Amino acid sequence: MNKIGFENELSDFIEASGLLEYDPVKISKIYKGHPIRLFKRLWQTLIPIGIYLLKVGIDYILGILNDKEKARKRAKEFSELLVKLGPAFIKAGQALSTRPDIIPGILLDELSELQDQLPGFDSKLAMACIKDDLNRSHKEIFEYLEEEPISAASLGQVHKGRLKSGEEVAVKIQRPGLREQITLDLYIVRSIAQWLNRNIKLIRSDLVALIDELGKRVFEEMDYLNEADNAIRFKNLHSHNKNIAIPKIYMNITSRRVLTMEWIEGVKLTDIEAVKALGIDREKMIDIGVNCSLQQLLEHGFFHADPHPGNLLALRDGRLCYLDFGMMSKITNESRTGLIEAVVHLVNKNFDRLSKDFVKLGFLSEEVDLKNIGPAFEKVFSQALSKGVDKLDFKNVTDDMSGVMYKLPFKVPPYYALIIRSLITLEGIALSVKPDFKILGAAYPYFARRLMEDPDPQLRQSLKDMLFDGGEFQWSRLDELVTSASNEQGLDLNIIIDQVCEFLFSDNGFLIRKKVVSALINKIDLIGINTIKKISTKIKIRKSKGTTKELEKREPIKETIKILQKIPGYKHGIFLNKIPKIIKEKNARIMGFQIAKGLAERNYQRFVRVTVSP
């Protein structure tokens, strides 16, 4: 290479290394102005990609791709090609593995297995990175630092060490030249995406937007100060949870390319024999992981998007430790509420409402005709749900959903793609411990609890919609919901009763109030009749046709108490504390008047029948 060419390439390198945030416009200017390195990288990437696409094209013409095994072989070859092409392509493959609206099922399966692991780099370069970023040599900071990494991935590698103070630490060090390589590869991948969007009309999703989202996330991952902040925030959010461990971050020896954190000794959850040797209940560890994931998604809105086996450790004291906070994501309160509603509508097989949930969640545009969506959901879910939610196989359901999304006008929001990836990974880990584990079955009690306790107006309305069908109150649905919610630890019975009362005395509770008034009239009337019978056997009370049957009916009050008794901590006296609050309700006073009026009318009718009878 001549001197000018070398200087141009060095200029690219310096400009790209200075980019701290993903900016496609700036990246484009860098490589359009200095094209030498771009052409070299294009040759390294487009030639193998072109050869692969040529093979796929020949297979398609010959009909070979109709053979599932041969199609799977080509899909695996694509996954291996991405690993050879480097970090940006690995990340792009992982992003595509959660996009059933873009990628067919067989390729999705292979990409979901794509491992973010590469050989380590020269330890001398790692030590040089520490000195460049921290302005001190590793010997000045650490009592010792192992030269050989204990693990290596596409973005960096981890070394074990000990501080001068005696604390053992894990030190993550970024690959040299990573930001420059990632920047160039993202530019190439984005250019390919632009070409595909312009020329392949079958692709509905905006691939450029997907790459831009990927670029933003990869730049966040490359910034170890951002990862450190994520870890501290995650630790603070879960500080109340004694079952969760998060390593301490040493901010004074952390930079954009060097991350120093507490060394935590543990074993991978998937290493069954090692977990057994610790004397830990493996199933309890899975329960801790599921509950923590649900808290992240539905309470905090800040979740770990990469809970693979290497990032989850079982500790000797029974805690579950989370590692690696480079890939975190956020979910809005509106989306969290929408997810709860969608799960509830799914479990209750209300597929028309589920279709509308997908519009609110951003999977479908408001212009889409939903008449074909509900039947498609019914076809996918009905058989699976017939066995009950605790038997629902999440991976199979998402696979079936992938087929629907690929054929119908779905667009998967970025946050949802990461949620699915997170839950599928978690279910995979759980299955290695408990072969019959079903994540939806494990999660539904939490969803039921949130639906019953959360004061969010949207969820309150969703609960009412669920419990009423065609104007009739569905006792069986309330029973199932409370039974599920009672399996979730910490269910607050006081909150449940308050919400029952709030609903009962609201405008929407008119129908159920009518049933309660009728039931109380029957009950009080029956008590009165029995009392009179005991006092005097001389008074002849003539029962009208159907009275006995009506009085022996199971009333709403008895039904409600029977259901509430299933909740741990239930006591009969719990209702007495609610009386002062209830008597202040306007509709409660109206109910009292209606009960008194109903009893008076019955006694009058009974008096007339007795006096006029021969």
C-alpha positions as CSV (number, residue, x, y, z in Angstrom):
1,M,0.0,0.0,0.0
2,N,1.4,3.5,-0.9
3,K,1.8,6.2,1.7
4,I,-1.4,8.1,0.6
5,G,-3.5,4.9,0.8
6,F,-2.1,4.1,4.3
7,E,-2.8,7.7,5.5
8,N,-6.4,7.5,4.2
9,E,-7.0,4.2,5.9
10,L,-5.5,5.5,9.1
11,S,-7.8,8.5,8.8
12,D,-10.9,6.2,8.6
13,F,-9.6,4.3,11.6
14,I,-9.2,7.5,13.7
15,E,-12.5,9.0,12.7
16,A,-14.5,5.8,13.4
17,S,-12.8,5.2,16.7
18,G,-14.0,8.6,17.9
19,L,-17.7,7.8,17.3
20,L,-19.2,7.2,20.8
21,E,-22.8,6.9,19.5
22,Y,-24.2,5.2,16.5
23,D,-24.8,7.8,13.7
24,P,-25.4,6.3,10.2
25,V,-25.0,9.7,8.5
26,K,-21.5,10.3,10.0
27,I,-20.5,6.7,9.3
28,S,-21.6,7.1,5.7
29,K,-19.5,10.3,5.3
30,I,-16.4,8.5,6.8
31,Y,-16.4,5.7,4.2
32,K,-17.6,7.6,1.2
33,G,-14.8,10.1,1.7
34,H,-12.1,7.4,2.3
35,P,-13.2,4.3,0.3
36,I,-10.0,2.2,0.4
37,R,-10.7,0.3,3.6
38,L,-14.4,0.0,2.5
39,F,-13.5,-1.8,-0.7
40,K,-11.1,-4.1,1.1
41,R,-13.8,-5.1,3.6
42,L,-16.4,-5.4,0.8
43,W,-14.2,-7.9,-0.9
44,Q,-13.9,-9.9,2.4
45,T,-17.6,-9.9,3.0
46,L,-19.5,-9.7,-0.2
47,I,-17.6,-12.5,-2.0
48,P,-18.5,-15.2,0.6
49,I,-22.0,-13.8,0.9
50,G,-22.4,-13.9,-2.9
51,I,-21.1,-17.5,-3.1
52,Y,-23.6,-18.5,-0.4
53,L,-26.5,-16.8,-2.1
54,L,-25.5,-18.5,-5.4
55,K,-25.7,-21.9,-3.7
56,V,-29.1,-21.1,-2.3
57,G,-30.3,-19.9,-5.7
58,I,-29.2,-23.1,-7.4
59,D,-30.9,-25.1,-4.6
60,Y,-34.1,-23.2,-5.1
61,I,-34.1,-23.8,-8.9
62,L,-33.4,-27.5,-8.4
63,G,-36.1,-27.7,-5.7
64,I,-33.6,-28.9,-3.2
65,L,-34.9,-26.4,-0.5
66,N,-38.1,-28.4,-0.4
67,D,-36.2,-31.0,1.5
68,K,-36.2,-29.8,5.1
69,E,-33.0,-31.5,6.1
70,K,-31.1,-29.9,3.2
71,A,-32.7,-26.6,3.8
72,R,-31.6,-26.8,7.5
73,K,-28.1,-27.6,6.3
74,R,-28.0,-24.4,4.2
75,A,-29.4,-22.5,7.2
76,K,-26.6,-23.8,9.5
77,E,-24.1,-22.8,6.8
78,F,-25.4,-19.3,6.9
79,S,-25.1,-19.2,10.7
80,E,-21.5,-20.3,10.4
81,L,-20.7,-17.8,7.7
82,L,-21.9,-14.9,10.0
83,V,-19.5,-16.1,12.7
84,K,-16.6,-16.0,10.2
85,L,-17.5,-12.5,9.0
86,G,-17.1,-11.1,12.5
87,P,-18.9,-9.3,15.4
88,A,-21.3,-7.0,13.5
89,F,-22.6,-10.0,11.4
90,I,-22.9,-12.1,14.5
91,K,-25.0,-9.4,16.2
92,A,-27.1,-9.0,13.0
93,G,-27.8,-12.7,12.9
94,Q,-28.9,-12.6,16.6
95,A,-31.2,-9.7,15.8
96,L,-32.7,-11.5,12.9
97,S,-33.2,-14.6,15.1
98,T,-36.1,-12.8,16.8
99,R,-37.8,-11.5,13.6
100,P,-40.4,-14.1,12.4
101,D,-41.9,-11.4,10.2
102,I,-38.7,-11.4,8.1
103,I,-37.0,-14.8,8.4
104,P,-38.6,-18.2,7.6
105,G,-38.8,-20.8,10.4
106,I,-35.9,-23.1,9.6
107,L,-33.5,-20.2,9.4
108,L,-34.9,-18.7,12.6
109,D,-34.1,-22.0,14.5
110,E,-30.4,-21.9,13.3
111,L,-29.9,-18.2,14.0
112,S,-31.4,-18.6,17.5
113,E,-28.5,-21.1,18.2
114,L,-25.9,-18.5,17.0
115,Q,-23.2,-18.3,19.7
116,D,-21.5,-15.0,20.5
117,Q,-18.2,-16.7,21.1
118,L,-14.8,-16.1,19.4
119,P,-11.2,-17.0,20.2
120,G,-9.5,-14.6,22.6
121,F,-7.0,-12.0,21.4
122,D,-3.3,-11.4,22.4
123,S,-3.0,-10.7,26.1
124,K,-0.4,-8.0,25.4
125,L,-3.0,-6.1,23.5
126,A,-5.4,-6.5,26.4
127,M,-2.8,-5.1,28.9
128,A,-2.1,-2.2,26.5
129,C,-5.8,-1.4,26.4
130,I,-5.9,-1.1,30.2
131,K,-2.9,1.3,30.1
132,D,-4.4,3.4,27.4
133,D,-7.8,3.8,29.0
134,L,-6.9,3.9,32.7
135,N,-3.6,5.7,32.4
136,R,-1.9,3.1,34.6
137,S,-0.4,-0.3,33.8
138,H,-2.2,-3.4,35.0
139,K,0.7,-4.0,37.5
140,E,-0.1,-0.7,39.2
141,I,-3.8,-1.5,39.6
142,F,-3.9,-5.3,40.2
143,E,-2.0,-7.5,42.6
144,Y,-2.2,-10.0,39.7
145,L,-4.2,-10.3,36.5
146,E,-4.2,-13.7,34.6
147,E,-2.9,-13.3,31.1
148,E,-5.1,-16.0,29.6
149,P,-8.8,-15.0,29.4
150,I,-11.4,-17.2,31.1
151,S,-13.9,-16.4,28.3
152,A,-14.1,-14.5,25.0
153,A,-16.9,-13.2,22.9
154,S,-17.3,-11.0,19.9
155,L,-16.9,-7.7,21.7
156,G,-14.2,-8.6,24.3
157,Q,-12.7,-11.1,26.7
158,V,-12.7,-11.5,30.5
159,H,-9.6,-11.9,32.7
160,K,-9.6,-12.9,36.4
161,G,-7.5,-10.8,38.8
162,R,-7.1,-9.5,42.3
163,L,-6.9,-5.8,43.4
164,K,-4.1,-4.5,45.7
165,S,-6.8,-4.4,48.4
166,G,-7.2,-8.2,48.1
167,E,-10.7,-8.3,46.4
168,E,-11.0,-10.7,43.5
169,V,-12.3,-9.2,40.3
170,A,-13.4,-10.0,36.7
171,V,-11.9,-7.6,34.1
172,K,-13.7,-7.3,30.8
173,I,-11.4,-5.8,28.1
174,Q,-12.6,-4.8,24.6
175,R,-11.1,-6.2,21.4
176,P,-8.6,-3.8,19.8
177,G,-10.0,-2.0,16.8
178,L,-13.5,-3.2,17.6
179,R,-15.3,0.1,17.2
180,E,-13.7,0.7,13.8
181,Q,-14.5,-2.8,12.6
182,I,-18.1,-2.7,13.9
183,T,-18.6,0.8,12.3
184,L,-17.4,-0.4,8.9
185,D,-19.4,-3.6,9.0
186,L,-22.6,-1.8,10.1
187,Y,-22.2,0.5,7.1
188,I,-21.9,-2.5,4.8
189,V,-24.8,-4.4,6.4
190,R,-27.0,-1.2,6.3
191,S,-26.2,-0.7,2.6
192,I,-27.2,-4.3,1.9
193,A,-30.5,-3.7,3.8
194,Q,-31.1,-0.5,1.7
195,W,-30.7,-2.5,-1.5
196,L,-33.0,-5.3,-0.3
197,N,-35.7,-2.8,0.8
198,R,-35.6,-1.2,-2.6
199,N,-35.5,-4.3,-4.8
200,I,-37.1,-7.2,-2.9
201,K,-40.8,-6.3,-2.6
202,L,-41.7,-9.4,-0.6
203,I,-39.9,-7.9,2.4
204,R,-42.5,-5.9,4.4
205,S,-40.4,-4.8,7.3
206,D,-38.0,-1.9,7.2
207,L,-34.6,-3.6,7.3
208,V,-32.8,-0.3,7.5
209,A,-34.6,0.5,10.7
210,L,-33.7,-2.9,12.0
211,I,-30.0,-2.3,11.3
212,D,-30.2,1.1,12.9
213,E,-31.7,-0.4,16.0
214,L,-29.0,-3.0,16.0
215,G,-26.3,-0.3,15.5
216,K,-27.6,1.7,18.4
217,R,-27.6,-1.4,20.7
218,V,-24.1,-2.6,19.6
219,F,-22.7,0.9,20.3
220,E,-24.3,0.8,23.7
221,E,-22.8,-2.7,24.3
222,M,-19.3,-1.4,23.3
223,D,-19.5,1.4,25.9
224,Y,-18.6,-0.4,29.1
225,L,-19.4,2.8,31.1
226,N,-23.0,2.2,29.9
227,E,-22.9,-1.4,31.0
228,A,-21.6,-0.4,34.4
229,D,-24.5,2.1,34.8
230,N,-26.9,-0.7,33.7
231,A,-25.5,-3.1,36.3
232,I,-25.8,-0.5,39.1
233,R,-29.4,0.4,38.1
234,F,-30.3,-3.3,37.9
235,K,-28.7,-3.9,41.4
236,N,-30.7,-1.0,42.9
237,L,-34.0,-2.2,41.4
238,H,-33.5,-5.7,42.8
239,S,-31.9,-4.7,46.1
240,H,-35.0,-5.9,48.0
241,N,-34.8,-9.3,46.5
242,K,-32.6,-11.5,48.7
243,N,-32.6,-14.3,46.1
244,I,-30.7,-12.2,43.5
245,A,-27.0,-11.4,43.3
246,I,-25.4,-8.7,41.1
247,P,-21.7,-8.1,41.1
248,K,-20.3,-4.9,42.5
249,I,-18.9,-2.5,39.8
250,Y,-15.5,-0.7,40.5
251,M,-16.2,2.6,38.7
252,N,-12.7,4.0,39.5
253,I,-11.1,1.3,37.4
254,T,-13.8,1.2,34.6
255,S,-13.7,3.0,31.3
256,R,-15.4,2.7,27.9
257,R,-13.2,-0.3,27.0
258,V,-12.3,-1.7,30.4
259,L,-14.9,-3.0,32.9
260,T,-13.9,-4.1,36.4
261,M,-16.4,-5.9,38.5
262,E,-16.6,-8.2,41.6
263,W,-15.6,-11.8,40.9
264,I,-18.5,-14.1,41.9
265,E,-17.9,-17.8,42.3
266,G,-20.8,-19.9,41.0
267,V,-21.8,-22.5,38.5
268,K,-24.0,-22.3,35.4
269,L,-27.6,-23.3,35.9
270,T,-27.3,-25.8,33.0
271,D,-24.4,-27.6,34.8
272,I,-26.8,-30.0,36.6
273,E,-24.1,-32.0,38.4
274,A,-22.3,-28.9,39.7
275,V,-25.6,-27.4,40.9
276,K,-26.4,-30.7,42.7
277,A,-23.0,-30.7,44.3
278,L,-23.8,-27.3,45.8
279,G,-26.9,-28.8,47.4
280,I,-29.2,-26.3,45.8
281,D,-32.8,-26.9,44.8
282,R,-32.6,-26.5,41.0
283,E,-36.3,-26.0,40.5
284,K,-36.3,-23.2,43.1
285,M,-33.5,-21.5,41.2
286,I,-35.7,-21.6,38.1
287,D,-38.6,-20.1,40.0
288,I,-36.4,-17.3,41.2
289,G,-35.2,-16.7,37.6
290,V,-38.8,-16.7,36.2
291,N,-40.1,-14.3,38.9
292,C,-37.2,-12.0,38.5
293,S,-37.7,-11.9,34.7
294,L,-41.4,-11.1,35.2
295,Q,-40.5,-8.3,37.6
296,Q,-38.1,-6.9,35.1
297,L,-40.7,-6.9,32.3
298,L,-43.9,-6.0,34.1
299,E,-42.8,-3.9,37.1
300,H,-39.5,-2.2,36.4
301,G,-39.7,-2.0,32.6
302,F,-35.9,-2.6,32.5
303,F,-34.9,-6.1,31.6
304,H,-31.9,-8.3,30.9
305,A,-32.2,-9.1,27.2
306,D,-29.4,-11.8,27.2
307,P,-30.0,-14.3,30.0
308,H,-28.0,-17.1,28.3
309,P,-26.4,-19.9,30.5
310,G,-23.1,-18.1,30.8
311,N,-24.9,-15.0,32.3
312,L,-26.8,-16.9,35.0
313,L,-25.0,-18.5,37.9
314,A,-26.2,-20.6,40.9
315,L,-24.4,-19.5,44.1
316,R,-23.6,-21.7,47.1
317,D,-25.9,-19.7,49.3
318,G,-28.9,-20.4,47.0
319,R,-29.0,-17.0,45.2
320,L,-29.2,-16.5,41.5
321,C,-26.5,-14.2,40.0
322,Y,-26.9,-12.1,36.9
323,L,-23.9,-11.2,34.8
324,D,-23.2,-9.1,31.7
325,F,-25.4,-6.0,31.5
326,G,-24.4,-4.9,28.0
327,M,-27.7,-5.9,26.4
328,M,-30.5,-4.4,28.4
329,S,-33.8,-3.0,27.1
330,K,-36.7,-0.9,28.3
331,I,-40.4,-1.4,27.9
332,T,-43.0,1.4,28.4
333,N,-45.8,1.1,31.0
334,E,-48.4,1.1,28.1
335,S,-46.6,-1.9,26.5
336,R,-46.3,-3.7,29.9
337,T,-50.1,-3.3,30.4
338,G,-50.7,-4.4,26.8
339,L,-48.7,-7.6,27.3
340,I,-50.7,-8.5,30.5
341,E,-53.9,-8.0,28.6
342,A,-52.7,-10.1,25.6
343,V,-51.7,-13.0,27.9
344,V,-55.1,-12.9,29.7
345,H,-57.0,-12.7,26.4
346,L,-54.9,-15.6,25.0
347,V,-55.6,-17.8,28.1
348,N,-59.3,-17.1,27.8
349,K,-59.3,-17.7,24.1
350,N,-60.7,-14.3,23.3
351,F,-58.9,-14.1,19.9
352,D,-60.8,-11.0,18.6
353,R,-59.5,-9.0,21.6
354,L,-56.1,-10.6,21.2
355,S,-56.0,-9.2,17.6
356,K,-56.7,-5.7,19.0
357,D,-54.0,-6.2,21.6
358,F,-51.5,-6.8,18.8
359,V,-52.5,-3.5,17.2
360,K,-52.0,-1.6,20.5
361,L,-48.6,-3.3,21.0
362,G,-47.5,-2.2,17.5
363,F,-47.4,-5.5,15.7
364,L,-50.2,-4.5,13.3
365,S,-51.0,-1.1,11.9
366,E,-54.5,0.4,12.6
367,E,-55.3,0.1,8.9
368,V,-55.0,-3.7,8.8
369,D,-58.3,-5.6,8.5
370,L,-58.4,-7.9,11.5
371,K,-61.0,-10.3,10.1
372,N,-58.3,-12.8,9.2
373,I,-56.1,-12.3,12.3
374,G,-58.5,-13.7,14.9
375,P,-59.1,-17.0,13.0
376,A,-55.4,-17.3,12.4
377,F,-54.8,-17.0,16.2
378,E,-57.5,-19.5,16.9
379,K,-55.9,-22.0,14.6
380,V,-52.5,-21.5,16.2
381,F,-53.6,-21.5,19.9
382,S,-56.8,-23.4,20.3
383,Q,-55.4,-26.9,20.4
384,A,-52.4,-25.9,22.5
385,L,-54.7,-24.1,25.1
386,S,-57.1,-27.1,25.3
387,K,-54.6,-28.8,27.6
388,G,-54.4,-25.7,29.9
389,V,-51.9,-22.9,30.2
390,D,-49.6,-24.9,32.4
391,K,-49.1,-27.3,29.5
392,L,-48.5,-24.6,26.9
393,D,-45.1,-25.0,25.2
394,F,-43.8,-21.5,24.7
395,K,-41.2,-22.4,22.0
396,N,-43.8,-24.3,20.0
397,V,-46.3,-21.5,20.2
398,T,-43.8,-18.9,19.2
399,D,-42.7,-21.2,16.3
400,D,-46.4,-21.4,15.1
401,M,-46.8,-17.7,15.6
402,S,-43.7,-17.2,13.5
403,G,-45.5,-18.8,10.6
404,V,-48.5,-16.5,11.0
405,M,-46.3,-13.4,11.3
406,Y,-44.3,-14.4,8.2
407,K,-47.5,-14.8,6.1
408,L,-49.7,-11.9,7.5
409,P,-48.8,-8.2,7.7
410,F,-47.1,-8.3,11.1
411,K,-44.1,-6.1,12.0
412,V,-42.3,-7.1,15.2
413,P,-41.4,-4.1,17.5
414,P,-37.7,-4.2,18.6
415,Y,-38.6,-4.4,22.3
416,Y,-40.8,-7.5,21.7
417,A,-38.0,-9.3,19.8
418,L,-35.8,-8.9,22.8
419,I,-38.5,-10.1,25.2
420,I,-39.1,-13.2,23.1
421,R,-35.4,-13.9,22.9
422,S,-35.1,-13.5,26.7
423,L,-38.0,-15.8,27.5
424,I,-37.1,-18.5,25.0
425,T,-33.5,-18.5,26.4
426,L,-34.9,-18.7,29.9
427,E,-37.2,-21.5,29.1
428,G,-34.3,-23.4,27.4
429,I,-32.2,-23.1,30.6
430,A,-35.2,-24.2,32.7
431,L,-35.8,-27.3,30.5
432,S,-32.3,-28.5,31.1
433,V,-33.2,-28.6,34.8
434,K,-36.9,-29.5,34.6
435,P,-37.8,-31.3,31.4
436,D,-41.6,-30.6,31.8
437,F,-41.1,-26.9,32.5
438,K,-43.5,-24.5,30.7
439,I,-42.7,-20.8,31.1
440,L,-46.3,-19.6,30.4
441,G,-47.6,-22.0,33.1
442,A,-45.0,-20.7,35.5
443,A,-45.7,-17.1,34.6
444,Y,-49.5,-17.0,34.5
445,P,-49.9,-16.7,38.3
446,Y,-47.9,-13.6,38.1
447,F,-50.0,-12.2,35.3
448,A,-53.2,-13.1,37.2
449,R,-51.9,-11.3,40.3
450,R,-51.0,-8.2,38.3
451,L,-54.4,-8.2,36.7
452,M,-56.2,-8.4,40.0
453,E,-54.0,-6.0,42.0
454,D,-52.8,-3.4,39.5
455,P,-54.8,-0.1,39.8
456,D,-54.0,0.8,36.1
457,P,-57.4,1.8,34.6
458,Q,-56.7,-0.1,31.4
459,L,-56.2,-3.4,33.4
460,R,-59.2,-2.7,35.6
461,Q,-61.3,-2.5,32.4
462,S,-59.6,-5.6,31.0
463,L,-60.5,-7.5,34.2
464,K,-64.2,-6.4,33.9
465,D,-64.2,-7.5,30.2
466,M,-62.8,-10.8,31.1
467,L,-65.3,-11.5,34.0
468,F,-68.4,-10.5,32.0
469,D,-69.4,-12.4,28.9
470,G,-72.7,-11.3,27.2
471,G,-73.7,-9.4,30.3
472,E,-73.4,-12.5,32.5
473,F,-70.8,-12.7,35.3
474,Q,-68.4,-15.7,34.7
475,W,-67.8,-17.2,38.2
476,S,-65.6,-19.9,36.6
477,R,-63.2,-17.3,35.2
478,L,-63.0,-15.5,38.5
479,D,-62.3,-18.8,40.2
480,E,-59.6,-19.7,37.7
481,L,-58.0,-16.3,38.0
482,V,-57.9,-16.3,41.8
483,T,-56.7,-19.9,41.9
484,S,-53.8,-18.9,39.6
485,A,-53.0,-15.7,41.4
486,S,-53.0,-17.5,44.8
487,N,-50.1,-19.6,43.5
488,E,-48.0,-16.4,43.3
489,Q,-46.3,-15.5,46.6
490,G,-47.3,-12.3,48.3
491,L,-50.8,-11.9,46.9
492,D,-52.4,-9.1,49.0
493,L,-56.0,-10.2,49.9
494,N,-56.8,-6.7,51.2
495,I,-56.1,-5.3,47.8
496,I,-58.3,-8.0,46.1
497,I,-61.2,-7.3,48.4
498,D,-60.9,-3.5,47.9
499,Q,-61.0,-4.0,44.2
500,V,-64.0,-6.3,44.4
501,C,-65.8,-3.6,46.4
502,E,-64.6,-0.9,44.1
503,F,-66.0,-2.8,41.1
504,L,-69.2,-3.8,42.9
505,F,-70.1,-0.2,43.7
506,S,-69.0,1.3,40.4
507,D,-71.4,2.0,37.5
508,N,-70.1,-1.1,35.7
509,G,-71.1,-3.3,38.7
510,F,-74.8,-2.7,38.2
511,L,-75.6,-6.3,37.1
512,I,-73.6,-8.0,39.8
513,R,-75.2,-5.6,42.4
514,K,-78.6,-6.7,41.2
515,K,-77.6,-10.3,41.8
516,V,-76.1,-9.6,45.2
517,V,-79.3,-7.7,46.3
518,S,-81.4,-10.7,45.1
519,A,-79.1,-13.1,47.0
520,L,-79.2,-11.1,50.2
521,I,-83.0,-10.8,50.1
522,N,-83.2,-14.6,49.7
523,K,-80.7,-15.2,52.5
524,I,-82.3,-12.8,55.0
525,D,-85.8,-14.0,54.1
526,L,-84.7,-17.6,54.7
527,I,-83.2,-16.7,58.1
528,G,-86.5,-14.9,59.0
529,I,-88.6,-17.9,58.0
530,N,-86.5,-20.3,60.0
531,T,-86.6,-18.0,63.0
532,I,-90.3,-17.7,62.9
533,K,-90.7,-21.5,62.6
534,K,-88.7,-22.0,65.7
535,I,-90.6,-19.3,67.7
536,S,-94.1,-20.6,66.7
537,T,-95.3,-23.7,64.9
538,K,-98.8,-22.3,64.9
539,I,-98.2,-19.9,62.0
540,K,-98.7,-21.7,58.8
541,I,-96.4,-20.4,56.0
542,R,-97.3,-21.5,52.6
543,K,-94.5,-21.7,50.1
544,S,-95.2,-20.6,46.6
545,K,-94.1,-22.7,43.6
546,G,-90.3,-22.4,43.1
547,T,-89.6,-20.7,46.5
548,T,-87.6,-23.6,47.9
549,K,-85.5,-23.9,44.8
550,E,-84.9,-20.2,44.6
551,L,-83.8,-20.0,48.3
552,E,-81.4,-22.9,47.9
553,K,-79.6,-21.4,45.0
554,R,-75.9,-20.7,45.5
555,E,-75.7,-17.0,45.8
556,P,-73.0,-14.6,44.5
557,I,-71.9,-13.8,48.1
558,K,-71.3,-17.5,48.8
559,E,-69.6,-18.0,45.5
560,T,-67.3,-15.0,46.1
561,I,-66.4,-16.1,49.7
562,K,-65.7,-19.6,48.4
563,I,-63.3,-18.3,45.8
564,L,-61.6,-15.8,48.2
565,Q,-61.0,-18.6,50.7
566,K,-58.5,-20.1,48.3
567,I,-56.2,-17.2,48.9
568,P,-53.5,-17.8,51.6
569,G,-54.2,-15.7,54.7
570,Y,-58.0,-15.6,54.3
571,K,-60.0,-15.0,57.5
572,H,-63.7,-14.6,57.9
573,G,-63.2,-11.4,59.9
574,I,-61.4,-9.7,57.1
575,F,-64.7,-8.3,55.8
576,L,-65.5,-6.5,59.1
577,N,-62.7,-4.0,58.5
578,K,-64.2,-3.0,55.2
579,I,-67.7,-2.1,56.6
580,P,-66.9,1.6,57.5
581,K,-65.6,2.1,53.9
582,I,-68.6,0.2,52.3
583,I,-71.3,2.2,54.2
584,K,-69.9,5.4,52.7
585,E,-70.6,4.2,49.2
586,K,-73.7,5.7,47.6
587,N,-74.5,2.5,45.7
588,A,-74.1,0.5,49.0
589,R,-76.8,2.7,50.6
590,I,-79.1,2.2,47.5
591,M,-78.5,-1.6,47.8
592,G,-79.6,-1.4,51.5
593,F,-82.8,0.4,50.5
594,Q,-83.4,-2.2,47.7
595,I,-82.9,-5.1,50.2
596,A,-85.3,-3.5,52.7
597,K,-87.9,-2.9,50.0
598,G,-87.5,-6.5,48.6
599,L,-88.0,-8.0,52.1
600,A,-91.0,-5.8,52.8
601,E,-92.6,-6.8,49.5
602,R,-92.1,-10.5,50.3
603,N,-93.4,-10.3,53.8
604,Y,-96.5,-8.4,52.5
605,Q,-97.1,-11.0,49.8
606,R,-96.7,-13.8,52.4
607,F,-99.1,-12.0,54.8
608,V,-101.7,-11.7,52.0
609,R,-101.4,-15.4,51.1
610,V,-101.8,-16.4,54.8
611,T,-104.8,-14.2,55.5
612,V,-106.7,-15.1,52.3
613,S,-106.0,-18.8,52.4
614,P,-109.0,-20.9,53.5
